[in-house]
Amino acid sequence: MLEHVNEARAVMQEVEKAVLGKEEAVMEIMTAFLSNGHVLLEDIPGVGKTTLANAFAAAMGLKCRRVQFTPDVMPSDLTGFSVYRREEDKFVYQEGSVFCNLLLADEINRTSPKTQSALLEVMEERKVSVEGVTRPVPEPFLVIATQNPSGTAGTQMLPEAQIDRFMVTLSLGYPDYASEMEIARSAGNGPRTQAVSAVCDASLLKVMQEEIHQVYIKDEIYDYILRLITETRRHPYLERGASPRATLALVKTARTFAWLSGRDYVVPGDVKRQLPYVLSHRILVNSAARMNNLGRANIIESISKNVPLPYMGAKK
């Protein structure tokens, strides 16, 4: 069951060659990818979001495509379109950018809602429907999207249905002093992703994803997860709680984190560790929370503290 953990850890080690001092973020993104989930990075420009995505693509040996989202990007740029070829006297379908293993959707909130919604089907079903024909995208298919939450000029908020399709949300933040010193010293030596080697491929990634399904979860852990999710739906400072998709995401990421930690079973700490990443983009605070200067992080922390931990005895 833990046969390929070392390969997964090797991927993270390769990524950390390009992105310094962000071990926790690298661990979380790897957790999401192994859980077959998508990642939303919300952060200021220049902290390495694009470098991080490219490093993962290189380390995992995946076919990667990057789309720089702007107001003039069309849905057909993502999903594909048909063009008439005179020499063949017929329309021929041209694949769009989503036909890859890892799609980097850069500044996804700078394009139109129409273009944003073109990703809804492929993110959920790994299929694209164009002109009445549904086509599967390569497996695995993962999206890592970036957006700048502080620069709202010229941006379009993602629809709630699309935000919910991201398994986790996180921020990189500024590097620590030692890491930024190393970045400064290497300036002019070319992209740091050049040091990243492929230690995995798409087929091995799928094998690891299947292996993780065998990680054991006690009923008490399932109950604990449901109690956490239910608490978001009746919390006095939340206008909207987490969806059932959040329940599934919490189960999957807790299982994956346990596997990456070298265990074939999930403990409550795995669930608590994943809670902020899974819930932060899925809950909506109300006016009472804003009046009391309470943000999503404060509320998630209070839920984590107030929901009792399950009793963990021997395996059944």
matplotlib code that plots the C-alpha trace (Angstrom):
import matplotlib.pyplot as plt

x = [0.0, 2.9, 5.0, 5.3, 5.5, 9.2, 8.5, 5.9, 8.4, 11.0, 8.6, 8.3, 12.1, 12.5, 9.9, 11.7, 14.8, 12.8, 10.6, 12.6, 11.2, 7.7, 7.7, 4.2, 2.7, 4.5, 3.2, -0.4, -0.3, 1.1, -1.7, -4.3, -2.8, -2.5, -6.2, -7.0, -8.0, -7.5, -5.6, -6.3, -3.4, -4.5, -1.5, 0.2, 2.3, 5.9, 6.0, 6.5, 3.0, 3.9, 7.3, 5.7, 3.2, 6.0, 8.2, 5.4, 4.8, 8.6, 9.0, 6.0, 6.8, 3.4, 2.3, 1.7, 0.0, -0.2, -3.0, -2.5, -6.1, -7.0, -10.4, -9.9, -9.4, -12.4, -14.0, -12.9, -9.3, -9.8, -12.2, -11.2, -13.1, -13.6, -12.0, -12.8, -9.9, -10.4, -8.0, -10.1, -13.4, -14.5, -14.4, -11.6, -11.6, -8.7, -7.9, -7.9, -5.6, -7.3, -6.0, -3.1, -2.2, -1.6, -3.3, -1.9, -4.7, -2.7, -4.7, -8.0, -10.0, -8.9, -11.0, -14.7, -17.3, -18.1, -14.5, -14.3, -17.4, -15.7, -13.7, -16.7, -17.3, -13.7, -12.7, -15.6, -15.9, -12.6, -14.5, -15.1, -18.3, -17.9, -20.5, -22.5, -19.5, -18.0, -14.3, -12.2, -9.1, -5.8, -5.6, -4.7, -6.0, -5.2, -5.7, -3.6, -5.1, -3.7, -5.4, -4.4, -7.1, -5.8, -5.8, -9.5, -9.3, -10.3, -11.0, -14.1, -14.9, -15.1, -18.6, -19.3, -19.8, -16.3, -14.7, -16.2, -14.6, -11.1, -10.2, -7.9, -7.0, -3.7, -1.3, 2.5, 3.3, 6.7, 9.8, 11.8, 15.0, 17.4, 15.3, 15.1, 18.8, 19.4, 17.0, 18.9, 22.2, 21.0, 19.6, 20.8, 21.5, 18.4, 15.0, 15.3, 13.0, 16.1, 17.3, 14.1, 14.3, 11.4, 11.1, 7.5, 5.2, 1.4, 1.1, 3.0, 0.9, -2.3, -0.8, -0.1, -3.7, -5.0, -2.7, -4.0, -7.6, -6.5, -5.7, -7.9, -10.5, -12.4, -16.1, -15.2, -13.1, -15.9, -18.2, -15.7, -15.5, -19.3, -19.5, -16.9, -18.8, -22.2, -20.8, -20.1, -23.8, -25.1, -22.3, -23.7, -21.0, -21.5, -24.0, -23.2, -21.5, -19.5, -21.0, -21.0, -18.1, -16.2, -16.9, -15.4, -12.4, -11.7, -11.9, -9.6, -7.0, -6.9, -6.3, -3.6, -1.8, -1.8, -0.2, 2.4, 3.2, 3.9, 0.7, -1.9, -4.6, -6.0, -5.9, -7.8, -4.7, -4.8, -8.3, -7.5, -4.5, -6.5, -9.5, -8.3, -7.2, -10.5, -12.9, -11.5, -12.9, -16.2, -17.7, -19.2, -19.1, -22.1, -22.4, -22.2, -18.7, -17.6, -18.8, -16.7, -13.7, -13.8, -12.5, -12.7, -9.5, -10.8, -14.0, -12.4, -10.0, -12.9, -14.8, -11.6, -11.3, -15.0, -15.8, -14.7, -12.1, -13.2, -12.2, -9.6, -9.3, -8.0, -9.0, -12.2]
y = [0.0, 2.3, 1.0, 4.3, 6.8, 7.4, 8.3, 10.9, 12.4, 12.5, 14.7, 17.1, 17.2, 18.1, 20.9, 22.3, 22.8, 25.5, 26.9, 27.5, 27.6, 26.5, 22.9, 23.1, 24.5, 21.9, 19.2, 20.5, 20.8, 17.2, 16.1, 17.6, 16.2, 12.7, 13.1, 13.9, 17.4, 21.0, 23.8, 27.5, 29.7, 33.1, 35.4, 38.6, 38.7, 37.6, 35.0, 32.0, 30.7, 30.1, 28.7, 26.3, 25.0, 24.5, 22.7, 20.2, 19.6, 19.0, 16.8, 14.6, 14.4, 15.7, 17.5, 21.0, 24.0, 27.5, 29.9, 33.6, 34.7, 38.1, 39.6, 38.5, 34.8, 32.9, 29.7, 28.0, 28.7, 26.2, 23.7, 23.7, 24.4, 23.1, 24.7, 24.0, 22.4, 23.0, 20.2, 17.7, 19.3, 19.0, 20.5, 19.3, 19.6, 21.5, 20.7, 23.5, 24.1, 21.8, 18.7, 18.2, 16.6, 19.9, 23.1, 26.3, 28.8, 32.0, 34.9, 33.1, 36.0, 38.4, 36.7, 36.9, 34.7, 33.1, 31.9, 30.9, 28.7, 26.8, 25.0, 23.8, 20.6, 19.6, 20.2, 18.0, 15.3, 15.4, 15.8, 18.5, 18.9, 20.9, 21.1, 18.2, 15.9, 14.9, 14.2, 13.0, 14.9, 13.0, 11.3, 12.5, 16.0, 18.6, 22.4, 24.7, 28.2, 31.5, 34.8, 38.0, 38.6, 42.1, 43.5, 43.7, 46.3, 44.6, 41.2, 39.0, 37.0, 33.3, 31.8, 29.9, 26.7, 26.9, 27.8, 24.7, 22.6, 23.4, 20.8, 23.1, 26.8, 28.2, 31.1, 30.9, 34.2, 35.8, 33.6, 33.5, 35.5, 32.5, 31.4, 34.9, 35.3, 32.1, 33.4, 36.7, 34.9, 32.8, 35.8, 35.7, 31.9, 31.1, 29.6, 27.6, 25.0, 23.9, 22.1, 20.0, 16.4, 14.2, 11.5, 10.4, 10.2, 10.2, 6.4, 6.3, 9.2, 7.2, 4.1, 6.3, 7.6, 4.1, 3.0, 5.8, 4.5, 1.6, 3.8, 2.8, 5.2, 4.2, 5.1, 7.4, 9.5, 9.6, 10.8, 13.4, 14.8, 15.0, 16.8, 19.3, 19.9, 20.1, 22.7, 25.0, 24.9, 26.1, 28.4, 31.7, 33.7, 31.8, 32.7, 29.5, 26.4, 23.8, 21.6, 17.8, 18.2, 19.6, 16.4, 14.3, 16.6, 16.3, 12.5, 12.3, 14.8, 13.4, 9.9, 11.2, 13.2, 10.0, 8.1, 10.7, 10.6, 6.9, 5.6, 3.2, 4.7, 8.1, 9.9, 13.0, 15.1, 14.4, 15.8, 18.9, 19.6, 19.6, 21.6, 25.1, 24.2, 22.5, 24.9, 28.4, 28.9, 27.1, 29.1, 32.6, 34.8, 36.9, 40.5, 39.6, 38.1, 41.2, 43.4, 41.4, 41.4, 37.6, 36.1, 32.7, 31.5, 32.6, 30.7, 27.5, 27.6, 27.9, 25.0, 22.8, 23.6, 23.2, 19.9, 17.1, 14.7, 11.1, 8.3, 6.2, 2.6, -0.4, -1.1, -3.0]
z = [0.0, 0.7, -2.3, -4.2, -1.4, -2.0, -5.6, -4.5, -2.0, -4.7, -6.8, -3.9, -3.5, -7.1, -6.9, -3.9, -6.0, -7.9, -5.1, -2.0, 1.6, 0.6, 1.8, 3.3, 0.1, -2.0, 0.3, 0.0, -3.8, -4.0, -1.7, -4.0, -7.2, -5.7, -4.6, -8.3, -7.4, -8.6, -6.9, -6.6, -5.6, -4.3, -3.8, -4.8, -8.0, -8.0, -5.2, -7.5, -8.4, -12.1, -11.2, -8.8, -11.4, -14.0, -11.5, -10.7, -14.4, -14.9, -11.9, -12.7, -16.4, -17.4, -20.5, -19.3, -21.0, -19.7, -20.5, -19.5, -19.0, -20.3, -21.3, -25.0, -24.2, -25.7, -24.5, -27.7, -26.9, -24.0, -25.3, -29.0, -32.2, -35.8, -38.8, -42.5, -44.4, -48.1, -49.2, -47.2, -47.9, -44.3, -40.8, -38.6, -34.8, -33.3, -29.7, -27.2, -24.3, -21.9, -23.7, -21.4, -18.1, -16.1, -17.1, -15.6, -15.6, -14.9, -13.4, -14.0, -12.6, -15.4, -18.1, -18.8, -16.9, -20.2, -20.6, -16.9, -17.2, -20.1, -17.5, -15.5, -17.3, -17.8, -14.2, -12.9, -15.5, -17.4, -20.6, -23.1, -25.2, -28.4, -31.2, -29.7, -29.4, -26.0, -25.9, -22.9, -22.0, -21.2, -17.8, -15.3, -15.8, -13.2, -13.0, -11.0, -11.2, -9.9, -9.0, -7.3, -4.6, -3.8, -7.4, -8.3, -11.2, -14.4, -12.8, -12.8, -9.7, -10.2, -10.1, -6.9, -8.9, -10.2, -7.0, -5.4, -8.1, -6.7, -4.1, -2.1, -2.0, -0.6, -0.6, -1.0, 0.8, 0.9, 1.2, 4.4, 4.7, 3.9, 0.9, -0.6, -0.1, -2.1, -4.8, -4.9, -5.3, -8.2, -10.1, -13.7, -13.7, -15.7, -14.6, -11.4, -13.1, -15.2, -12.1, -11.9, -13.2, -14.1, -11.5, -12.3, -15.3, -15.9, -15.6, -12.3, -10.9, -11.7, -9.9, -6.8, -6.9, -7.0, -4.1, -1.9, -2.2, 0.0, 3.0, 5.9, 7.4, 10.5, 10.8, 13.7, 11.3, 8.8, 11.6, 12.6, 9.1, 8.8, 12.2, 11.0, 7.7, 9.5, 11.9, 8.9, 7.9, 11.2, 12.4, 13.5, 11.5, 8.2, 5.6, 3.7, 4.8, 2.9, 0.2, 0.0, -2.4, 0.5, 2.5, -0.4, -0.7, 3.1, 2.9, -0.1, 1.1, 4.6, 3.1, 0.8, 3.6, 5.7, 2.8, 2.2, 6.0, 5.6, 7.2, 5.8, 8.0, 8.7, 12.1, 13.2, 12.8, 9.1, 8.9, 11.0, 8.9, 5.7, 7.0, 6.2, 2.7, 1.9, 3.5, 3.1, -0.4, 0.3, 3.1, 3.1, 6.1, 7.1, 8.2, 11.9, 11.2, 9.3, 12.1, 14.6, 12.2, 11.9, 8.7, 7.3, 8.9, 12.4, 11.9, 10.6, 13.5, 16.0, 14.3, 14.5, 18.2, 19.1, 17.3, 19.7, 18.4, 17.8, 20.1, 18.4, 19.5, 17.7, 14.1, 13.6]

ax = plt.figure().add_subplot(projection="3d")
ax.plot(x, y, z, "-o")
ax.set_aspect("equal")
plt.show()
